[in-house]
Amino acid sequence: MTKPWTYLSLKAVFEHVDVNKRFKIKSHCPTLRHIEKEVPLRLKYLSFRKNEIQLNTTTIKRTSYKNKAGKK
């Protein structure tokens, strides 16, 4: 039977995991969120634009929809 990872082991792993993988792991496993937040992100590229943020090779876009009068 395998032993669970220790707190320090998880922190060390998160330091070297790709940003996109970290976000995916964090979204699927809430118990690891507090550890992930403590480890700094290592980014090669970071860009902020009007409606998007780019982290390394991932782009997060914000879109807005205007509601026409009278329609829901």
mmCIF file of the N, C-alpha and C atoms, coordinates in Angstrom:
data_MODEL
# 
_entry.id   MODEL 
# 
loop_
_atom_site.group_PDB 
_atom_site.id 
_atom_site.type_symbol 
_atom_site.label_atom_id 
_atom_site.label_alt_id 
_atom_site.label_comp_id 
_atom_site.label_asym_id 
_atom_site.label_entity_id 
_atom_site.label_seq_id 
_atom_site.pdbx_PDB_ins_code 
_atom_site.Cartn_x 
_atom_site.Cartn_y 
_atom_site.Cartn_z 
_atom_site.occupancy 
_atom_site.B_iso_or_equiv 
_atom_site.pdbx_formal_charge 
_atom_site.auth_seq_id 
_atom_site.auth_comp_id 
_atom_site.auth_asym_id 
_atom_site.auth_atom_id 
_atom_site.pdbx_PDB_model_num 
ATOM 1   N N  . MET A 1 1  ? 0.841   -1.182 0.000   1.00 0.00 ? 1  MET A N  1 
ATOM 2   C CA . MET A 1 1  ? 0.000   0.000  0.000   1.00 0.00 ? 1  MET A CA 1 
ATOM 3   C C  . MET A 1 1  ? 0.888   1.248  0.000   1.00 0.00 ? 1  MET A C  1 
ATOM 4   N N  . THR A 1 2  ? 0.526   2.211  -0.821  1.00 0.00 ? 2  THR A N  1 
ATOM 5   C CA . THR A 1 2  ? 1.321   3.435  -0.911  1.00 0.00 ? 2  THR A CA 1 
ATOM 6   C C  . THR A 1 2  ? 0.935   4.418  0.183   1.00 0.00 ? 2  THR A C  1 
ATOM 7   N N  . LYS A 1 3  ? 1.911   5.200  0.594   1.00 0.00 ? 3  LYS A N  1 
ATOM 8   C CA . LYS A 1 3  ? 1.670   6.216  1.620   1.00 0.00 ? 3  LYS A CA 1 
ATOM 9   C C  . LYS A 1 3  ? 1.215   7.504  0.952   1.00 0.00 ? 3  LYS A C  1 
ATOM 10  N N  . PRO A 1 4  ? 0.354   8.292  1.619   1.00 0.00 ? 4  PRO A N  1 
ATOM 11  C CA . PRO A 1 4  ? -0.037  9.595  1.051   1.00 0.00 ? 4  PRO A CA 1 
ATOM 12  C C  . PRO A 1 4  ? 1.153   10.554 1.065   1.00 0.00 ? 4  PRO A C  1 
ATOM 13  N N  . TRP A 1 5  ? 1.125   11.506 0.151   1.00 0.00 ? 5  TRP A N  1 
ATOM 14  C CA . TRP A 1 5  ? 2.208   12.475 0.049   1.00 0.00 ? 5  TRP A CA 1 
ATOM 15  C C  . TRP A 1 5  ? 2.169   13.423 1.239   1.00 0.00 ? 5  TRP A C  1 
ATOM 16  N N  . THR A 1 6  ? 3.337   13.849 1.665   1.00 0.00 ? 6  THR A N  1 
ATOM 17  C CA . THR A 1 6  ? 3.397   14.804 2.766   1.00 0.00 ? 6  THR A CA 1 
ATOM 18  C C  . THR A 1 6  ? 3.162   16.217 2.231   1.00 0.00 ? 6  THR A C  1 
ATOM 19  N N  . TYR A 1 7  ? 2.909   17.123 3.129   1.00 0.00 ? 7  TYR A N  1 
ATOM 20  C CA . TYR A 1 7  ? 2.676   18.522 2.786   1.00 0.00 ? 7  TYR A CA 1 
ATOM 21  C C  . TYR A 1 7  ? 3.871   19.104 2.036   1.00 0.00 ? 7  TYR A C  1 
ATOM 22  N N  . LEU A 1 8  ? 5.086   18.841 2.546   1.00 0.00 ? 8  LEU A N  1 
ATOM 23  C CA . LEU A 1 8  ? 6.286   19.384 1.905   1.00 0.00 ? 8  LEU A CA 1 
ATOM 24  C C  . LEU A 1 8  ? 6.533   18.768 0.532   1.00 0.00 ? 8  LEU A C  1 
ATOM 25  N N  . SER A 1 9  ? 6.208   17.497 0.367   1.00 0.00 ? 9  SER A N  1 
ATOM 26  C CA . SER A 1 9  ? 6.362   16.849 -0.941  1.00 0.00 ? 9  SER A CA 1 
ATOM 27  C C  . SER A 1 9  ? 5.426   17.483 -1.961  1.00 0.00 ? 9  SER A C  1 
ATOM 28  N N  . LEU A 1 10 ? 4.189   17.731 -1.570  1.00 0.00 ? 10 LEU A N  1 
ATOM 29  C CA . LEU A 1 10 ? 3.223   18.350 -2.475  1.00 0.00 ? 10 LEU A CA 1 
ATOM 30  C C  . LEU A 1 10 ? 3.658   19.761 -2.868  1.00 0.00 ? 10 LEU A C  1 
ATOM 31  N N  . LYS A 1 11 ? 4.183   20.508 -1.901  1.00 0.00 ? 11 LYS A N  1 
ATOM 32  C CA . LYS A 1 11 ? 4.670   21.857 -2.216  1.00 0.00 ? 11 LYS A CA 1 
ATOM 33  C C  . LYS A 1 11 ? 5.799   21.800 -3.232  1.00 0.00 ? 11 LYS A C  1 
ATOM 34  N N  . ALA A 1 12 ? 6.706   20.848 -3.069  1.00 0.00 ? 12 ALA A N  1 
ATOM 35  C CA . ALA A 1 12 ? 7.830   20.714 -3.995  1.00 0.00 ? 12 ALA A CA 1 
ATOM 36  C C  . ALA A 1 12 ? 7.350   20.348 -5.395  1.00 0.00 ? 12 ALA A C  1 
ATOM 37  N N  . VAL A 1 13 ? 6.357   19.487 -5.484  1.00 0.00 ? 13 VAL A N  1 
ATOM 38  C CA . VAL A 1 13 ? 5.826   19.097 -6.788  1.00 0.00 ? 13 VAL A CA 1 
ATOM 39  C C  . VAL A 1 13 ? 5.139   20.278 -7.457  1.00 0.00 ? 13 VAL A C  1 
ATOM 40  N N  . PHE A 1 14 ? 4.324   21.008 -6.703  1.00 0.00 ? 14 PHE A N  1 
ATOM 41  C CA . PHE A 1 14 ? 3.614   22.162 -7.274  1.00 0.00 ? 14 PHE A CA 1 
ATOM 42  C C  . PHE A 1 14 ? 4.573   23.224 -7.795  1.00 0.00 ? 14 PHE A C  1 
ATOM 43  N N  . GLU A 1 15 ? 5.760   23.333 -7.207  1.00 0.00 ? 15 GLU A N  1 
ATOM 44  C CA . GLU A 1 15 ? 6.740   24.323 -7.681  1.00 0.00 ? 15 GLU A CA 1 
ATOM 45  C C  . GLU A 1 15 ? 7.166   24.061 -9.117  1.00 0.00 ? 15 GLU A C  1 
ATOM 46  N N  . HIS A 1 16 ? 7.139   22.804 -9.541  1.00 0.00 ? 16 HIS A N  1 
ATOM 47  C CA . HIS A 1 16 ? 7.664   22.445 -10.851 1.00 0.00 ? 16 HIS A CA 1 
ATOM 48  C C  . HIS A 1 16 ? 6.607   22.007 -11.857 1.00 0.00 ? 16 HIS A C  1 
ATOM 49  N N  . VAL A 1 17 ? 5.346   22.057 -11.468 1.00 0.00 ? 17 VAL A N  1 
ATOM 50  C CA . VAL A 1 17 ? 4.258   21.683 -12.374 1.00 0.00 ? 17 VAL A CA 1 
ATOM 51  C C  . VAL A 1 17 ? 3.871   22.899 -13.219 1.00 0.00 ? 17 VAL A C  1 
ATOM 52  N N  . ASP A 1 18 ? 3.550   22.654 -14.470 1.00 0.00 ? 18 ASP A N  1 
ATOM 53  C CA . ASP A 1 18 ? 3.115   23.706 -15.387 1.00 0.00 ? 18 ASP A CA 1 
ATOM 54  C C  . ASP A 1 18 ? 1.899   24.442 -14.827 1.00 0.00 ? 18 ASP A C  1 
ATOM 55  N N  . VAL A 1 19 ? 1.806   25.724 -15.118 1.00 0.00 ? 19 VAL A N  1 
ATOM 56  C CA . VAL A 1 19 ? 0.720   26.571 -14.623 1.00 0.00 ? 19 VAL A CA 1 
ATOM 57  C C  . VAL A 1 19 ? -0.653  25.992 -14.981 1.00 0.00 ? 19 VAL A C  1 
ATOM 58  N N  . ASN A 1 20 ? -0.820  25.558 -16.218 1.00 0.00 ? 20 ASN A N  1 
ATOM 59  C CA . ASN A 1 20 ? -2.105  25.029 -16.652 1.00 0.00 ? 20 ASN A CA 1 
ATOM 60  C C  . ASN A 1 20 ? -2.490  23.768 -15.881 1.00 0.00 ? 20 ASN A C  1 
ATOM 61  N N  . LYS A 1 21 ? -1.517  22.907 -15.637 1.00 0.00 ? 21 LYS A N  1 
ATOM 62  C CA . LYS A 1 21 ? -1.782  21.685 -14.863 1.00 0.00 ? 21 LYS A CA 1 
ATOM 63  C C  . LYS A 1 21 ? -2.148  22.030 -13.425 1.00 0.00 ? 21 LYS A C  1 
ATOM 64  N N  . ARG A 1 22 ? -1.474  23.031 -12.864 1.00 0.00 ? 22 ARG A N  1 
ATOM 65  C CA . ARG A 1 22 ? -1.788  23.434 -11.489 1.00 0.00 ? 22 ARG A CA 1 
ATOM 66  C C  . ARG A 1 22 ? -3.233  23.890 -11.369 1.00 0.00 ? 22 ARG A C  1 
ATOM 67  N N  . PHE A 1 23 ? -3.688  24.700 -12.326 1.00 0.00 ? 23 PHE A N  1 
ATOM 68  C CA . PHE A 1 23 ? -5.070  25.173 -12.283 1.00 0.00 ? 23 PHE A CA 1 
ATOM 69  C C  . PHE A 1 23 ? -6.051  24.014 -12.432 1.00 0.00 ? 23 PHE A C  1 
ATOM 70  N N  . LYS A 1 24 ? -5.707  23.069 -13.281 1.00 0.00 ? 24 LYS A N  1 
ATOM 71  C CA . LYS A 1 24 ? -6.578  21.917 -13.488 1.00 0.00 ? 24 LYS A CA 1 
ATOM 72  C C  . LYS A 1 24 ? -6.653  21.048 -12.228 1.00 0.00 ? 24 LYS A C  1 
ATOM 73  N N  . ILE A 1 25 ? -5.499  20.794 -11.605 1.00 0.00 ? 25 ILE A N  1 
ATOM 74  C CA . ILE A 1 25 ? -5.463  20.002 -10.372 1.00 0.00 ? 25 ILE A CA 1 
ATOM 75  C C  . ILE A 1 25 ? -6.252  20.699 -9.277  1.00 0.00 ? 25 ILE A C  1 
ATOM 76  N N  . LYS A 1 26 ? -6.032  21.988 -9.148  1.00 0.00 ? 26 LYS A N  1 
ATOM 77  C CA . LYS A 1 26 ? -6.710  22.772 -8.110  1.00 0.00 ? 26 LYS A CA 1 
ATOM 78  C C  . LYS A 1 26 ? -8.222  22.755 -8.290  1.00 0.00 ? 26 LYS A C  1 
ATOM 79  N N  . SER A 1 27 ? -8.694  22.779 -9.523  1.00 0.00 ? 27 SER A N  1 
ATOM 80  C CA . SER A 1 27 ? -10.134 22.786 -9.769  1.00 0.00 ? 27 SER A CA 1 
ATOM 81  C C  . SER A 1 27 ? -10.770 21.425 -9.502  1.00 0.00 ? 27 SER A C  1 
ATOM 82  N N  . HIS A 1 28 ? -9.992  20.364 -9.623  1.00 0.00 ? 28 HIS A N  1 
ATOM 83  C CA . HIS A 1 28 ? -10.527 19.016 -9.416  1.00 0.00 ? 28 HIS A CA 1 
ATOM 84  C C  . HIS A 1 28 ? -10.347 18.508 -7.985  1.00 0.00 ? 28 HIS A C  1 
ATOM 85  N N  . CYS A 1 29 ? -9.429  19.087 -7.247  1.00 0.00 ? 29 CYS A N  1 
ATOM 86  C CA . CYS A 1 29 ? -9.139  18.593 -5.900  1.00 0.00 ? 29 CYS A CA 1 
ATOM 87  C C  . CYS A 1 29 ? -9.080  19.752 -4.903  1.00 0.00 ? 29 CYS A C  1 
ATOM 88  N N  . PRO A 1 30 ? -10.213 20.095 -4.311  1.00 0.00 ? 30 PRO A N  1 
ATOM 89  C CA . PRO A 1 30 ? -10.276 21.244 -3.403  1.00 0.00 ? 30 PRO A CA 1 
ATOM 90  C C  . PRO A 1 30 ? -9.337  21.147 -2.200  1.00 0.00 ? 30 PRO A C  1 
ATOM 91  N N  . THR A 1 31 ? -8.991  19.935 -1.768  1.00 0.00 ? 31 THR A N  1 
ATOM 92  C CA . THR A 1 31 ? -8.117  19.804 -0.594  1.00 0.00 ? 31 THR A CA 1 
ATOM 93  C C  . THR A 1 31 ? -6.699  20.286 -0.876  1.00 0.00 ? 31 THR A C  1 
ATOM 94  N N  . LEU A 1 32 ? -6.316  20.390 -2.150  1.00 0.00 ? 32 LEU A N  1 
ATOM 95  C CA . LEU A 1 32 ? -4.964  20.845 -2.500  1.00 0.00 ? 32 LEU A CA 1 
ATOM 96  C C  . LEU A 1 32 ? -4.886  22.340 -2.767  1.00 0.00 ? 32 LEU A C  1 
ATOM 97  N N  . ARG A 1 33 ? -6.001  23.030 -2.729  1.00 0.00 ? 33 ARG A N  1 
ATOM 98  C CA . ARG A 1 33 ? -6.014  24.465 -3.064  1.00 0.00 ? 33 ARG A CA 1 
ATOM 99  C C  . ARG A 1 33 ? -5.140  25.294 -2.143  1.00 0.00 ? 33 ARG A C  1 
ATOM 100 N N  . HIS A 1 34 ? -5.168  25.000 -0.854  1.00 0.00 ? 34 HIS A N  1 
ATOM 101 C CA . HIS A 1 34 ? -4.379  25.813 0.080   1.00 0.00 ? 34 HIS A CA 1 
ATOM 102 C C  . HIS A 1 34 ? -2.881  25.632 -0.152  1.00 0.00 ? 34 HIS A C  1 
ATOM 103 N N  . ILE A 1 35 ? -2.453  24.442 -0.547  1.00 0.00 ? 35 ILE A N  1 
ATOM 104 C CA . ILE A 1 35 ? -1.036  24.223 -0.841  1.00 0.00 ? 35 ILE A CA 1 
ATOM 105 C C  . ILE A 1 35 ? -0.645  24.939 -2.130  1.00 0.00 ? 35 ILE A C  1 
ATOM 106 N N  . GLU A 1 36 ? -1.492  24.820 -3.143  1.00 0.00 ? 36 GLU A N  1 
ATOM 107 C CA . GLU A 1 36 ? -1.208  25.435 -4.432  1.00 0.00 ? 36 GLU A CA 1 
ATOM 108 C C  . GLU A 1 36 ? -1.076  26.950 -4.305  1.00 0.00 ? 36 GLU A C  1 
ATOM 109 N N  . LYS A 1 37 ? -1.882  27.559 -3.453  1.00 0.00 ? 37 LYS A N  1 
ATOM 110 C CA . LYS A 1 37 ? -1.847  29.013 -3.274  1.00 0.00 ? 37 LYS A CA 1 
ATOM 111 C C  . LYS A 1 37 ? -0.545  29.486 -2.631  1.00 0.00 ? 37 LYS A C  1 
ATOM 112 N N  . GLU A 1 38 ? 0.092   28.634 -1.834  1.00 0.00 ? 38 GLU A N  1 
ATOM 113 C CA . GLU A 1 38 ? 1.314   29.020 -1.132  1.00 0.00 ? 38 GLU A CA 1 
ATOM 114 C C  . GLU A 1 38 ? 2.560   28.988 -2.016  1.00 0.00 ? 38 GLU A C  1 
ATOM 115 N N  . VAL A 1 39 ? 2.496   28.253 -3.114  1.00 0.00 ? 39 VAL A N  1 
ATOM 116 C CA . VAL A 1 39 ? 3.664   28.088 -3.985  1.00 0.00 ? 39 VAL A CA 1 
ATOM 117 C C  . VAL A 1 39 ? 3.592   29.124 -5.098  1.00 0.00 ? 39 VAL A C  1 
ATOM 118 N N  . PRO A 1 40 ? 4.643   29.906 -5.296  1.00 0.00 ? 40 PRO A N  1 
ATOM 119 C CA . PRO A 1 40 ? 4.619   30.929 -6.351  1.00 0.00 ? 40 PRO A CA 1 
ATOM 120 C C  . PRO A 1 40 ? 4.558   30.314 -7.751  1.00 0.00 ? 40 PRO A C  1 
ATOM 121 N N  . LEU A 1 41 ? 3.892   31.017 -8.659  1.00 0.00 ? 41 LEU A N  1 
ATOM 122 C CA . LEU A 1 41 ? 3.822   30.578 -10.048 1.00 0.00 ? 41 LEU A CA 1 
ATOM 123 C C  . LEU A 1 41 ? 5.131   30.917 -10.754 1.00 0.00 ? 41 LEU A C  1 
ATOM 124 N N  . ARG A 1 42 ? 5.583   30.017 -11.599 1.00 0.00 ? 42 ARG A N  1 
ATOM 125 C CA . ARG A 1 42 ? 6.766   30.279 -12.425 1.00 0.00 ? 42 ARG A CA 1 
ATOM 126 C C  . ARG A 1 42 ? 6.283   30.480 -13.848 1.00 0.00 ? 42 ARG A C  1 
ATOM 127 N N  . LEU A 1 43 ? 6.225   31.721 -14.251 1.00 0.00 ? 43 LEU A N  1 
ATOM 128 C CA . LEU A 1 43 ? 5.708   32.063 -15.570 1.00 0.00 ? 43 LEU A CA 1 
ATOM 129 C C  . LEU A 1 43 ? 6.835   32.469 -16.502 1.00 0.00 ? 43 LEU A C  1 
ATOM 130 N N  . LYS A 1 44 ? 6.748   32.005 -17.742 1.00 0.00 ? 44 LYS A N  1 
ATOM 131 C CA . LYS A 1 44 ? 7.683   32.451 -18.763 1.00 0.00 ? 44 LYS A CA 1 
ATOM 132 C C  . LYS A 1 44 ? 7.132   33.676 -19.481 1.00 0.00 ? 44 LYS A C  1 
ATOM 133 N N  . TYR A 1 45 ? 5.802   33.769 -19.531 1.00 0.00 ? 45 TYR A N  1 
ATOM 134 C CA . TYR A 1 45 ? 5.163   34.872 -20.236 1.00 0.00 ? 45 TYR A CA 1 
ATOM 135 C C  . TYR A 1 45 ? 3.863   35.230 -19.527 1.00 0.00 ? 45 TYR A C  1 
ATOM 136 N N  . LEU A 1 46 ? 3.646   36.518 -19.307 1.00 0.00 ? 46 LEU A N  1 
ATOM 137 C CA . LEU A 1 46 ? 2.416   37.011 -18.700 1.00 0.00 ? 46 LEU A CA 1 
ATOM 138 C C  . LEU A 1 46 ? 2.022   38.290 -19.419 1.00 0.00 ? 46 LEU A C  1 
ATOM 139 N N  . SER A 1 47 ? 0.769   38.345 -19.884 1.00 0.00 ? 47 SER A N  1 
ATOM 140 C CA . SER A 1 47 ? 0.299   39.505 -20.622 1.00 0.00 ? 47 SER A CA 1 
ATOM 141 C C  . SER A 1 47 ? -1.127  39.834 -20.209 1.00 0.00 ? 47 SER A C  1 
ATOM 142 N N  . PHE A 1 48 ? -1.381  41.129 -19.961 1.00 0.00 ? 48 PHE A N  1 
ATOM 143 C CA . PHE A 1 48 ? -2.721  41.610 -19.656 1.00 0.00 ? 48 PHE A CA 1 
ATOM 144 C C  . PHE A 1 48 ? -3.165  42.505 -20.796 1.00 0.00 ? 48 PHE A C  1 
ATOM 145 N N  . ARG A 1 49 ? -4.325  42.211 -21.349 1.00 0.00 ? 49 ARG A N  1 
ATOM 146 C CA . ARG A 1 49 ? -4.908  43.060 -22.379 1.00 0.00 ? 49 ARG A CA 1 
ATOM 147 C C  . ARG A 1 49 ? -6.316  43.428 -21.939 1.00 0.00 ? 49 ARG A C  1 
ATOM 148 N N  . LYS A 1 50 ? -6.997  44.193 -22.761 1.00 0.00 ? 50 LYS A N  1 
ATOM 149 C CA . LYS A 1 50 ? -8.316  44.687 -22.389 1.00 0.00 ? 50 LYS A CA 1 
ATOM 150 C C  . LYS A 1 50 ? -9.274  43.572 -21.974 1.00 0.00 ? 50 LYS A C  1 
ATOM 151 N N  . ASN A 1 51 ? -9.385  42.522 -22.775 1.00 0.00 ? 51 ASN A N  1 
ATOM 152 C CA . ASN A 1 51 ? -10.341 41.454 -22.488 1.00 0.00 ? 51 ASN A CA 1 
ATOM 153 C C  . ASN A 1 51 ? -9.703  40.079 -22.364 1.00 0.00 ? 51 ASN A C  1 
ATOM 154 N N  . GLU A 1 52 ? -8.396  40.028 -22.096 1.00 0.00 ? 52 GLU A N  1 
ATOM 155 C CA . GLU A 1 52 ? -7.764  38.720 -21.967 1.00 0.00 ? 52 GLU A CA 1 
ATOM 156 C C  . GLU A 1 52 ? -6.502  38.774 -21.126 1.00 0.00 ? 52 GLU A C  1 
ATOM 157 N N  . ILE A 1 53 ? -6.173  37.617 -20.588 1.00 0.00 ? 53 ILE A N  1 
ATOM 158 C CA . ILE A 1 53 ? -4.938  37.413 -19.845 1.00 0.00 ? 53 ILE A CA 1 
ATOM 159 C C  . ILE A 1 53 ? -4.250  36.214 -20.476 1.00 0.00 ? 53 ILE A C  1 
ATOM 160 N N  . GLN A 1 54 ? -2.949  36.330 -20.678 1.00 0.00 ? 54 GLN A N  1 
ATOM 161 C CA . GLN A 1 54 ? -2.215  35.202 -21.241 1.00 0.00 ? 54 GLN A CA 1 
ATOM 162 C C  . GLN A 1 54 ? -1.143  34.766 -20.253 1.00 0.00 ? 54 GLN A C  1 
ATOM 163 N N  . LEU A 1 55 ? -1.190  33.473 -19.883 1.00 0.00 ? 55 LEU A N  1 
ATOM 164 C CA . LEU A 1 55 ? -0.213  32.854 -18.996 1.00 0.00 ? 55 LEU A CA 1 
ATOM 165 C C  . LEU A 1 55 ? 0.515   31.792 -19.802 1.00 0.00 ? 55 LEU A C  1 
ATOM 166 N N  . ASN A 1 56 ? 1.784   32.003 -20.063 1.00 0.00 ? 56 ASN A N  1 
ATOM 167 C CA . ASN A 1 56 ? 2.572   31.105 -20.918 1.00 0.00 ? 56 ASN A CA 1 
ATOM 168 C C  . ASN A 1 56 ? 1.841   30.905 -22.239 1.00 0.00 ? 56 ASN A C  1 
ATOM 169 N N  . THR A 1 57 ? 1.310   29.727 -22.509 1.00 0.00 ? 57 THR A N  1 
ATOM 170 C CA . THR A 1 57 ? 0.648   29.476 -23.793 1.00 0.00 ? 57 THR A CA 1 
ATOM 171 C C  . THR A 1 57 ? -0.871  29.470 -23.689 1.00 0.00 ? 57 THR A C  1 
ATOM 172 N N  . THR A 1 58 ? -1.415  29.747 -22.525 1.00 0.00 ? 58 THR A N  1 
ATOM 173 C CA . THR A 1 58 ? -2.860  29.727 -22.318 1.00 0.00 ? 58 THR A CA 1 
ATOM 174 C C  . THR A 1 58 ? -3.423  31.143 -22.303 1.00 0.00 ? 58 THR A C  1 
ATOM 175 N N  . THR A 1 59 ? -4.498  31.340 -23.043 1.00 0.00 ? 59 THR A N  1 
ATOM 176 C CA . THR A 1 59 ? -5.163  32.633 -23.080 1.00 0.00 ? 59 THR A CA 1 
ATOM 177 C C  . THR A 1 59 ? -6.546  32.498 -22.454 1.00 0.00 ? 59 THR A C  1 
ATOM 178 N N  . ILE A 1 60 ? -6.849  33.387 -21.519 1.00 0.00 ? 60 ILE A N  1 
ATOM 179 C CA . ILE A 1 60 ? -8.154  33.422 -20.869 1.00 0.00 ? 60 ILE A CA 1 
ATOM 180 C C  . ILE A 1 60 ? -8.837  34.682 -21.356 1.00 0.00 ? 60 ILE A C  1 
ATOM 181 N N  . LYS A 1 61 ? -9.969  34.507 -22.051 1.00 0.00 ? 61 LYS A N  1 
ATOM 182 C CA . LYS A 1 61 ? -10.682 35.651 -22.624 1.00 0.00 ? 61 LYS A CA 1 
ATOM 183 C C  . LYS A 1 61 ? -11.966 35.929 -21.858 1.00 0.00 ? 61 LYS A C  1 
ATOM 184 N N  . ARG A 1 62 ? -12.269 37.203 -21.734 1.00 0.00 ? 62 ARG A N  1 
ATOM 185 C CA . ARG A 1 62 ? -13.512 37.636 -21.097 1.00 0.00 ? 62 ARG A CA 1 
ATOM 186 C C  . ARG A 1 62 ? -14.413 38.164 -22.193 1.00 0.00 ? 62 ARG A C  1 
ATOM 187 N N  . THR A 1 63 ? -15.602 37.640 -22.225 1.00 0.00 ? 63 THR A N  1 
ATOM 188 C CA . THR A 1 63 ? -16.572 38.136 -23.198 1.00 0.00 ? 63 THR A CA 1 
ATOM 189 C C  . THR A 1 63 ? -17.780 38.671 -22.443 1.00 0.00 ? 63 THR A C  1 
ATOM 190 N N  . SER A 1 64 ? -18.403 39.652 -23.011 1.00 0.00 ? 64 SER A N  1 
ATOM 191 C CA . SER A 1 64 ? -19.606 40.207 -22.396 1.00 0.00 ? 64 SER A CA 1 
ATOM 192 C C  . SER A 1 64 ? -20.716 40.217 -23.438 1.00 0.00 ? 64 SER A C  1 
ATOM 193 N N  . TYR A 1 65 ? -21.900 40.001 -22.956 1.00 0.00 ? 65 TYR A N  1 
ATOM 194 C CA . TYR A 1 65 ? -23.068 39.978 -23.822 1.00 0.00 ? 65 TYR A CA 1 
ATOM 195 C C  . TYR A 1 65 ? -23.995 41.110 -23.421 1.00 0.00 ? 65 TYR A C  1 
ATOM 196 N N  . LYS A 1 66 ? -24.442 41.861 -24.403 1.00 0.00 ? 66 LYS A N  1 
ATOM 197 C CA . LYS A 1 66 ? -25.379 42.950 -24.115 1.00 0.00 ? 66 LYS A CA 1 
ATOM 198 C C  . LYS A 1 66 ? -26.782 42.420 -24.287 1.00 0.00 ? 66 LYS A C  1 
ATOM 199 N N  . ASN A 1 67 ? -27.615 42.709 -23.325 1.00 0.00 ? 67 ASN A N  1 
ATOM 200 C CA . ASN A 1 67 ? -29.003 42.284 -23.366 1.00 0.00 ? 67 ASN A CA 1 
ATOM 201 C C  . ASN A 1 67 ? -29.815 43.370 -24.090 1.00 0.00 ? 67 ASN A C  1 
ATOM 202 N N  . LYS A 1 68 ? -30.479 42.982 -25.143 1.00 0.00 ? 68 LYS A N  1 
ATOM 203 C CA . LYS A 1 68 ? -31.307 43.945 -25.866 1.00 0.00 ? 68 LYS A CA 1 
ATOM 204 C C  . LYS A 1 68 ? -32.561 44.245 -25.039 1.00 0.00 ? 68 LYS A C  1 
ATOM 205 N N  . ALA A 1 69 ? -33.017 45.468 -25.099 1.00 0.00 ? 69 ALA A N  1 
ATOM 206 C CA . ALA A 1 69 ? -34.180 45.894 -24.310 1.00 0.00 ? 69 ALA A CA 1 
ATOM 207 C C  . ALA A 1 69 ? -35.378 44.992 -24.580 1.00 0.00 ? 69 ALA A C  1 
ATOM 208 N N  . GLY A 1 70 ? -35.996 44.543 -23.501 1.00 0.00 ? 70 GLY A N  1 
ATOM 209 C CA . GLY A 1 70 ? -37.199 43.728 -23.622 1.00 0.00 ? 70 GLY A CA 1 
ATOM 210 C C  . GLY A 1 70 ? -36.939 42.233 -23.757 1.00 0.00 ? 70 GLY A C  1 
ATOM 211 N N  . LYS A 1 71 ? -35.720 41.817 -23.992 1.00 0.00 ? 71 LYS A N  1 
ATOM 212 C CA . LYS A 1 71 ? -35.405 40.401 -24.138 1.00 0.00 ? 71 LYS A CA 1 
ATOM 213 C C  . LYS A 1 71 ? -34.606 39.939 -22.943 1.00 0.00 ? 71 LYS A C  1 
ATOM 214 N N  . LYS A 1 72 ? -34.902 38.723 -22.506 1.00 0.00 ? 72 LYS A N  1 
ATOM 215 C CA . LYS A 1 72 ? -34.188 38.161 -21.357 1.00 0.00 ? 72 LYS A CA 1 
ATOM 216 C C  . LYS A 1 72 ? -33.348 36.995 -21.775 1.00 0.00 ? 72 LYS A C  1 
# 
